[in-house]
Amino acid sequence: MMMMMMTMMTMVQVCGLTMVTVGVLMYAADGNSTFYWKLLDGMPMIGPLVAFDRLPVVFVIVGGFVALVSFLGCCGACEDSVCFLCVVSI
C-alpha cells in the first residue's frame, strides 16, 4: 500500500513540475517564437479572453501547488504519517 501511494504521489509530482516547466517556458518565450503567443496575437482581447494573457502565471502557481502537496503526500507515505496524509487528502 505504501509503495502504491508513493508511486501515485511521484507521478502527480512529475505532473505538477511539468506544469511549472510549461508555464515558465510559455512566460519566458519571446512574443514571436511560440504557438501560444502567435495564437494570442490573432485573438481580440475583450471579455473572458483577457485571462489567456495570464495563463503562464496560472500554470506556474497551480503546478507549484500540486508539486508541493504531492511531495507532502510522498513524505507522509514514506513515514506513515497521519498528519501528512490528512493534509494531502484535504
MODELLER restraints for C-alpha pairs under 7 A, 6 or more apart:
rsr = mdl.restraints
at = mdl.atoms
rsr.add(forms.Gaussian(group=physical.xy_distance, feature=features.Distance(at['CA:2:A'], at['CA:77:A']), mean=5.68, stdev=0.5))
rsr.add(forms.Gaussian(group=physical.xy_distance, feature=features.Distance(at['CA:5:A'], at['CA:77:A']), mean=6.32, stdev=0.5))
rsr.add(forms.Gaussian(group=physical.xy_distance, feature=features.Distance(at['CA:6:A'], at['CA:74:A']), mean=5.14, stdev=0.5))
rsr.add(forms.Gaussian(group=physical.xy_distance, feature=features.Distance(at['CA:6:A'], at['CA:77:A']), mean=6.01, stdev=0.5))
rsr.add(forms.Gaussian(group=physical.xy_distance, feature=features.Distance(at['CA:9:A'], at['CA:70:A']), mean=5.13, stdev=0.5))
rsr.add(forms.Gaussian(group=physical.xy_distance, feature=features.Distance(at['CA:9:A'], at['CA:73:A']), mean=6.27, stdev=0.5))
rsr.add(forms.Gaussian(group=physical.xy_distance, feature=features.Distance(at['CA:9:A'], at['CA:74:A']), mean=5.52, stdev=0.5))
rsr.add(forms.Gaussian(group=physical.xy_distance, feature=features.Distance(at['CA:10:A'], at['CA:74:A']), mean=6.89, stdev=0.5))
rsr.add(forms.Gaussian(group=physical.xy_distance, feature=features.Distance(at['CA:12:A'], at['CA:70:A']), mean=6.20, stdev=0.5))
rsr.add(forms.Gaussian(group=physical.xy_distance, feature=features.Distance(at['CA:13:A'], at['CA:66:A']), mean=6.70, stdev=0.5))
rsr.add(forms.Gaussian(group=physical.xy_distance, feature=features.Distance(at['CA:13:A'], at['CA:67:A']), mean=4.51, stdev=0.5))
rsr.add(forms.Gaussian(group=physical.xy_distance, feature=features.Distance(at['CA:13:A'], at['CA:70:A']), mean=5.33, stdev=0.5))
rsr.add(forms.Gaussian(group=physical.xy_distance, feature=features.Distance(at['CA:13:A'], at['CA:71:A']), mean=6.55, stdev=0.5))
rsr.add(forms.Gaussian(group=physical.xy_distance, feature=features.Distance(at['CA:16:A'], at['CA:63:A']), mean=4.19, stdev=0.5))
rsr.add(forms.Gaussian(group=physical.xy_distance, feature=features.Distance(at['CA:16:A'], at['CA:64:A']), mean=6.21, stdev=0.5))
rsr.add(forms.Gaussian(group=physical.xy_distance, feature=features.Distance(at['CA:16:A'], at['CA:66:A']), mean=5.12, stdev=0.5))
rsr.add(forms.Gaussian(group=physical.xy_distance, feature=features.Distance(at['CA:16:A'], at['CA:67:A']), mean=4.67, stdev=0.5))
rsr.add(forms.Gaussian(group=physical.xy_distance, feature=features.Distance(at['CA:17:A'], at['CA:63:A']), mean=5.99, stdev=0.5))
rsr.add(forms.Gaussian(group=physical.xy_distance, feature=features.Distance(at['CA:17:A'], at['CA:64:A']), mean=6.79, stdev=0.5))
rsr.add(forms.Gaussian(group=physical.xy_distance, feature=features.Distance(at['CA:17:A'], at['CA:67:A']), mean=6.05, stdev=0.5))
rsr.add(forms.Gaussian(group=physical.xy_distance, feature=features.Distance(at['CA:19:A'], at['CA:59:A']), mean=5.67, stdev=0.5))
rsr.add(forms.Gaussian(group=physical.xy_distance, feature=features.Distance(at['CA:19:A'], at['CA:60:A']), mean=6.45, stdev=0.5))
rsr.add(forms.Gaussian(group=physical.xy_distance, feature=features.Distance(at['CA:19:A'], at['CA:63:A']), mean=4.86, stdev=0.5))
rsr.add(forms.Gaussian(group=physical.xy_distance, feature=features.Distance(at['CA:20:A'], at['CA:59:A']), mean=6.00, stdev=0.5))
rsr.add(forms.Gaussian(group=physical.xy_distance, feature=features.Distance(at['CA:20:A'], at['CA:60:A']), mean=4.36, stdev=0.5))
rsr.add(forms.Gaussian(group=physical.xy_distance, feature=features.Distance(at['CA:20:A'], at['CA:63:A']), mean=4.97, stdev=0.5))
rsr.add(forms.Gaussian(group=physical.xy_distance, feature=features.Distance(at['CA:20:A'], at['CA:64:A']), mean=6.21, stdev=0.5))
rsr.add(forms.Gaussian(group=physical.xy_distance, feature=features.Distance(at['CA:23:A'], at['CA:56:A']), mean=4.29, stdev=0.5))
rsr.add(forms.Gaussian(group=physical.xy_distance, feature=features.Distance(at['CA:23:A'], at['CA:57:A']), mean=6.41, stdev=0.5))
rsr.add(forms.Gaussian(group=physical.xy_distance, feature=features.Distance(at['CA:23:A'], at['CA:59:A']), mean=4.93, stdev=0.5))
rsr.add(forms.Gaussian(group=physical.xy_distance, feature=features.Distance(at['CA:23:A'], at['CA:60:A']), mean=5.13, stdev=0.5))
rsr.add(forms.Gaussian(group=physical.xy_distance, feature=features.Distance(at['CA:24:A'], at['CA:56:A']), mean=6.69, stdev=0.5))
rsr.add(forms.Gaussian(group=physical.xy_distance, feature=features.Distance(at['CA:24:A'], at['CA:60:A']), mean=6.70, stdev=0.5))
rsr.add(forms.Gaussian(group=physical.xy_distance, feature=features.Distance(at['CA:26:A'], at['CA:56:A']), mean=5.75, stdev=0.5))
rsr.add(forms.Gaussian(group=physical.xy_distance, feature=features.Distance(at['CA:27:A'], at['CA:56:A']), mean=5.51, stdev=0.5))
rsr.add(forms.Gaussian(group=physical.xy_distance, feature=features.Distance(at['CA:31:A'], at['CA:37:A']), mean=5.51, stdev=0.5))
rsr.add(forms.Gaussian(group=physical.xy_distance, feature=features.Distance(at['CA:32:A'], at['CA:38:A']), mean=6.50, stdev=0.5))
rsr.add(forms.Gaussian(group=physical.xy_distance, feature=features.Distance(at['CA:69:A'], at['CA:88:A']), mean=6.03, stdev=0.5))
rsr.add(forms.Gaussian(group=physical.xy_distance, feature=features.Distance(at['CA:72:A'], at['CA:84:A']), mean=5.98, stdev=0.5))
rsr.add(forms.Gaussian(group=physical.xy_distance, feature=features.Distance(at['CA:72:A'], at['CA:88:A']), mean=6.91, stdev=0.5))
rsr.add(forms.Gaussian(group=physical.xy_distance, feature=features.Distance(at['CA:73:A'], at['CA:84:A']), mean=6.03, stdev=0.5))
rsr.add(forms.Gaussian(group=physical.xy_distance, feature=features.Distance(at['CA:73:A'], at['CA:85:A']), mean=5.66, stdev=0.5))
rsr.add(forms.Gaussian(group=physical.xy_distance, feature=features.Distance(at['CA:73:A'], at['CA:88:A']), mean=5.51, stdev=0.5))
rsr.add(forms.Gaussian(group=physical.xy_distance, feature=features.Distance(at['CA:76:A'], at['CA:82:A']), mean=6.98, stdev=0.5))
rsr.add(forms.Gaussian(group=physical.xy_distance, feature=features.Distance(at['CA:76:A'], at['CA:84:A']), mean=4.70, stdev=0.5))
rsr.add(forms.Gaussian(group=physical.xy_distance, feature=features.Distance(at['CA:76:A'], at['CA:85:A']), mean=5.38, stdev=0.5))
